[in-house]
């Protein structure tokens, strides 16, 4: 009996340790849902804690404030993708056109089609009231993302695949449709049946084709 009690105690300790280790991830998952559903201002930390099945005090053991929680959500769901992309681009053997298409499609696969795409709408709608989160998003998401696109364009220009471009403007021209897809997904796409006819993958393929070839008929 004493041995069984000891074994049971050890098992319970291990369960509590596993549960403790899982809590940050559960809190971030719950926070992502609430931030996307309600926005930064309306989402409350006690709601996040309740959805994760812990107390508000437990949440503050891991995150000092709602702003810290938001930053952790962004880093967990978006920022951690950039090192993977950087490594893939170093090893990429295809053309710069193929690299651009791959970058946009993989962005949609890893971020755009996930719940995390709703963060862009949150930041854009609440930036004026919460400039600190807008600045954070600019530094950790927008700037690295723009730098990645710039790198692809520079690669194509150096190889002679792309003509010389105003890189600052070209990056915005490429990124703007991606922002449109995220905004559409979490606005019209979420509530209007007719809006669901927009296929993001087809949209991205056509975006790249138009970027590479334009919309005019080639002169013979």
Buried (B, 14 or more C-beta within 10 A) or exposed (E): EEEEEEEEEEEEEEEEEEEEEEBBEBBBBBBBBBBBBEBBEEBEBEBBBBBBEBEEEBBBEBBEEBBEBBBBBBBBBBBEBBEEBEEEBEEBEEEBBEBBBBBBBBBBEBBBBBBBBBBBBBBBEBBEEBEEBBEBBBEBBBEBBBEBBBBBBBBBBEEEBBEEBEBEEBBEEBBEBBBEBBBBBBEEBEEEEEEEEBEBEEBBBEBBEEBBEEEEEEEE
